[in-house]
Amino acid sequence: ADTELLELLAQLHDAAKNREKLTGVLTELAARVPDNFAVRLRLAKLYTEAGRPEKAEQWAREALFVDVTNEEAKQILLVALRAQEKDNAAAKVEARST
């Protein structure tokens, strides 16, 4: 029941374009549902849009832990790594993708 309420809150904050509250609710949801890929990917996207590559990297890695084959999560991870000038790590991610 708690997760359903959090999902509803996330939808409301998303509709209201309240990114700060949305990321807070999604972070709580991610903690309660460790295998929820969609929540982790959404957080990675939000932090990318916010110009927070270190957080985008964290959530993209968590998303890939749930679904290692997801290309969108890999691309977000690459963008985040390059934004932090972690070129060696980005090259390793690219090598695993080919």
C-alpha positions in Angstrom: 0.0 0.0 0.0 2.8 2.4 0.8 4.4 1.9 -2.6 1.1 2.6 -4.3 0.8 5.9 -2.4 4.3 6.8 -3.4 3.6 6.0 -7.0 0.5 8.3 -6.9 2.6 11.1 -5.2 5.2 10.7 -7.9 2.5 11.1 -10.6 1.2 14.2 -8.9 4.6 15.8 -8.5 5.5 14.9 -12.1 2.3 16.5 -13.4 3.0 19.6 -11.3 6.5 19.7 -12.7 7.9 19.7 -9.1 11.2 18.0 -9.8 12.6 18.3 -6.3 9.6 16.6 -4.7 9.4 14.1 -7.5 13.0 13.0 -7.0 12.5 12.7 -3.3 9.4 10.5 -3.7 11.1 8.4 -6.4 14.2 7.9 -4.2 12.0 6.6 -1.4 10.2 4.3 -3.9 13.5 3.0 -5.1 14.6 2.2 -1.6 11.4 0.2 -1.0 11.3 -1.6 -4.3 14.9 -2.6 -5.1 14.2 -4.2 -8.5 12.1 -1.4 -9.9 14.0 -0.5 -13.1 11.6 2.2 -14.2 12.1 4.3 -11.1 15.8 4.1 -11.3 15.8 5.0 -15.0 13.5 8.0 -14.3 15.8 9.2 -11.5 18.8 8.9 -13.8 17.0 11.0 -16.4 15.9 13.6 -13.9 19.4 14.1 -12.6 20.8 14.3 -16.1 18.2 17.0 -16.9 19.2 18.8 -13.7 22.9 18.8 -14.6 23.8 16.5 -11.7 26.0 13.9 -13.5 27.2 12.2 -10.3 23.6 11.4 -9.3 22.7 10.5 -12.8 25.6 8.0 -12.9 24.5 6.5 -9.6 20.9 5.9 -10.8 21.9 4.7 -14.2 24.2 2.1 -12.6 21.4 1.0 -10.3 19.1 0.7 -13.3 21.7 -1.4 -15.2 22.0 -3.6 -12.1 18.3 -4.5 -12.6 18.5 -4.7 -16.4 22.1 -4.9 -17.7 21.0 -4.9 -21.3 19.0 -1.6 -21.3 20.5 0.7 -23.9 18.8 3.8 -22.7 20.3 3.4 -19.2 23.7 2.7 -20.8 23.5 6.0 -22.8 22.6 8.0 -19.7 25.5 6.4 -17.9 27.8 7.3 -20.8 26.6 11.0 -20.8 27.0 11.1 -17.0 30.5 9.7 -17.1 31.7 12.0 -19.8 30.2 15.0 -18.0 32.5 14.1 -15.0 35.5 13.5 -17.4 35.5 9.8 -16.4 36.7 8.9 -19.9 38.2 5.5 -18.9 35.0 4.4 -17.3 33.0 5.6 -20.3 35.3 3.6 -22.6 34.7 0.4 -20.6 31.0 0.9 -20.8 31.2 1.4 -24.6 33.4 -1.7 -24.9 30.8 -3.8 -23.1 28.1 -2.5 -25.4 29.7 -3.6 -28.6 
